[in-house]
Structure formats: structure tokens, C-alpha cells
Amino acid sequence: MELAPPTADECQVWRLPIGAEHWRDFDVLDEGERARHRRFRRSADRDRYQAAHVGVRLLLGHYLGVHPAELRFSRHCRHCGAGHGKPTVAYPATKWEFSVTHSGDWVAVAVASVPVGLDVQETTDGTDVVALSTAVLSPAELRWWRERPAEDARRAFFGYWARKEALLKATGHGLAVPMNTVTLSPPEEPARLVDWAADRPLDGPAQLSDLDAGPGYTAAVALLSPLPVRITRAELPLGVIAAAHTSAG
């Protein structure tokens, strides 16, 4: 099987396997990543972190033709220049952008040649959605949301949340833009941006798509591009990367 990078009109979304047994042969994390991995107290958190950070290094290293341990990442914010922006590849030089997400049993990475944001939300955890609703939902969204039955409202809340997280990851704004200043279409409709009322500008036309992450999850991907971008999804073929990693070593 050939594992090729995305074409100019494609966004690849790869689901990564969780569990130390999948990653123990790949010693590719830098010292900072190893230190953060050790600080997690719960094994589930350590496993998700390991899958996300080892997985993205293996995938991007494979695409860029470098050893995964040689990759260097930056958080330079393209809006203000500070060090809190979305992660990008600082070395080697590349046009590829990526976004990583993890929640519950899901860890995934999206790769595209345009700014991309990926988010998965577990809907069955103990999150108090009523308490968070005014911080996450815009006034127009709140009016619609408060008319939903309780169970529908819970899933709708996480549908909004996943879409907004994906969008703010793609723009690189993150927490600098309050979620309640962004209005999206209701989760029962195709995903689209309705209004951007944030003080900070939107970089370009935003494309939003929902992803089927299975029962108990909502997921979305956002892309900043004036041209259509198709989304492909698959399980990461770790065996292909492992073979290439071994031969390169």
C-alpha cells in the first residue's frame, strides 16, 4: 500500500490507534514531549498524548522524507507573533498544515495544504452543557438550542462545540476569539459559518464539515480556502509507516 500526501484539493483525516503497544518501537518524541507525557497521571491521558504526538511525527516524517525525530514544531502566532499559535512544522520547510485532536477513544490528525482544524468531542462525559452554553453559543444559537429536548440539546451543544473548536484551530485564534462571538448553522443542518462577530479578523473563506465519529461523539473539520477541498478518512496504516521507518533506519 502506498501512503501518499494529500493532493492540493484534499484534506486527509487519519484516526490513530491508542495504546502503548502500538507505539513502543517508535522513539521519536523530543525531550519536551517526553516530559509532558510523563506528567500525565492517568494512563488514558498518557496513551492519547502518545498516540497523537508520535502519530503526527510518523505521518509527517513519512510525507516529508525525514526521520520523525528530526521534525521541529513551532507555535508562532501568525496574528500577533506570540508563541501561542497553532502548531506548525518549523523544520523541514513544508506547505503541509496539520491539526490533532483527542477525546475519549478518539485520536486523529488532519493534514492539508491549507489551514485546517480538526476536533472530536465525547458527548457522554460529565460536562455540564447548561453551565457552558452562554460561553460557547452565540445569542442566536442559544435561542435555537434552548428549544431542543434535553437529549437533543446535549448532542447539539457538542455539535456546535466541535465545529467551533475546528474553526478556531484552523484560524489559529484558539481561545483569543470567544466562541460565543461566532455563529454557525444548527447542527441538524450542513455545517457553515453564519456570522463572525469577533474583534479579530477571519483569515479567509471558511469551509466546515461534520464527520461521523460514531455513537457518543461529534466531530468536525474546518478549512480556510476559497476552493472546494474534499475530505478523505481512514485508519492510519501504521504497518506501512513502520516498514518505511525501519528501512530508513
N, C-alpha and C positions, 0 to 999 in steps of 0.2 A: 504493500500500500504506500502510495506517495502522499506525503504531507506537505502541501504547498501553501504559501502565504496567501492571504486574501487578495483578490483582484481589486482594481480601483473602485468597482461598484459593489463591493461585497463587505459585509461585516460577519466575521466568524465568531460564534459563541460556543465555547468548549466547556463542558461540565468535567470537573476534575474529581478523581476518586479520593475519598477521605480515609485516613488510617495510616499509621506509621509504616505498616508493612509495604505500602505502595511506594514509599519514598526513601527508605533507609539506605538504598545504594547510591543516592544522589547527594553528594556532599558539596552543595553549590551555594549555600547561603553565606552572606558576609557576616562579619563579627556583630554588627548591629542587629541584624536579623536573628542571629543565633541567640543573642542576649534577650531580645524581646520574646522569642519563642520559649526560653527557659522561665520567663517571668509569669507566664500563664499558669494559674493554679489548677484549672480544670483540664483534664485530658482532652475533652471535646474541643475546647478552645485552642489547645496546642495543635490538635490534629487539623482543624480548619486552617489555622495560620500556616502550618507546614504545607498543606496541600496548595494553598493559594500562592505562597511565595516561592516554593520550589517549582510548582507547576508553571507559573508565568516565566520563570527563568529558563526552564527547559524548552518551553514552546518558543519564546522569543529568541533564545540562543540558537535553536534549530532553524528558525526563519532567517536569522542574520548571519549564520555560519560562524558563530563564535562559541567558545566554551561558555556554558551558562554562568559559571562563577565569575567570568570576566565582565558581565553586564554591570553597568553602573546606572543608578536611577537618581532623578532629581525631583524636587517638589517646588521648583521655581514658579511662582505665580505669574502667569502672562498678563494679569490685570494690574497688579501693583508691584511686582518684582520681589515680594517677600517669599519666605521659604515655606509657605503653607499650601501651595497649589496641588493639583492632582499629580500623581506620579507619572513621570515620563522617562523614556530611555535617554540618559545623558551620554552613554557610550555603549556601542558604537553609534555613529550618526545614522538616523533612520527616519523614514516617513511614517512608520507604523505608530499608531496610538493604541493604548490598551486601557481596560478597566476591569477591576477584580471585585467580586462580591462573595460574601459567605453568610449563610444564615441556616441554622438547623442542620439538615442533612445535605445542604447545597453549598458547593463551592464552584465558582465558574469564572471564566475570563473571556472578555470580548476583545477582538483585535480588528482594526480597520485603518484605512489611510486618511480618515477624517476624525475630528474629535468625537469620542464615543464614551458613553456612560452605561453601565450595566448594574442592575440592582435586583436582588431577590429578598423578599420578606416572608418570614414564617408567620402565619396568621393564627396559629394555635397556641402561642405563648401567652404569658400573663399580662401583656401590655394593656394598660388602661386607655382605650382609644378615646373615650369621652374626655378624659383629662387632657389628652394631647390634641384634641380636634381643633381648638382655636389656634394653636401654634402651627399646625400642618395645613389646614384647609383655609382657603380664602373665603370671604363673606358669601360669595355666590355659591361656592362648593358647600359651605355649611348649610345654607338654606335647602339645597337639594338633599344633602346627606341626612339631615335631621328628620326627613320624611320617610326614610327607609326603615323597614322592620329590623329588629336588633341584629339578627344573624347576617342579613344582607348588608347592614350598615358596617358591621365589623370587617367583612371581606372588602367592601367598597373603600373603607378607610385605608386598608393596606394596599389596595389597588392604586389609590391616589399617591400613597407614600412611595411605593416602588417607582412609579412614573416620575415623581418629583426628584427622588434621590438620583435616578438615572440621568435626568436632565441636568441637575446641578453638578453631577460628576462630569458630564460631557462639557459643560461650560467652564468647569474649573472653579466655579464660585463657592461650592460647598456651603458651609454654614454662614458665609458672608451675605448670602441672599436668603432672607426669611422665606420659608416655604409658603406662608400664607399671603405672600405678595405675588404668587404665581397661580393662575387659574387654568385648569385643564378640563377637557371634556369628561363627563361622568364615566366611571369605569365600565358601565354597561354599553358604552359607545366606543368606536375606534379611537385610539389614543391620539390626541392632538393638543397643541398649545392654543388656548383661547385668549389669554391675556398675560402679559409680563409687566407688572407694575413695580418691579424692584427699582431701586435707585441706580443700580449698576446695569450697564447695557448688556443686551444679549448679543453674542458674537456673530450670529448668522441664523439662517433658517433652521428650525429645529424639526427633526423627524422623530416621532415617538411610536414605539410598537410594544404591545404586550406579548409576553412569552408564556407558554403553558409550562409551569414548573410542577404541576401535579397537585393533588389534594393537600390542603394545608399551607399553600404557598401562593404568593403573587410575584410576578417578575416583569421587568420592562427593560428595554434598551432604548437609548436616545442617541441620535447622531446629528451633528451640525453640518449640513450640506445642502446646497441648492438643488442637487441632483438626486434622483432616486438611488437608494442603497438597499440591496437585498440582504436578508439576514439568513445565514445558514447555521444549523445547530447540530452538534454531535457530541458523543463522549470522546474525551481526549484519548487517542490511540497511544497509550503510554509505551506499549511494546515497540512501536515504530521509533519513538524518540529514544527509548532505552538502547535499541540496536545502534542508532546513529551516535548516541553518546558514547557507547562502548567502543565503536570503531574509531571515533575521533580521538578517544583517549589512548 
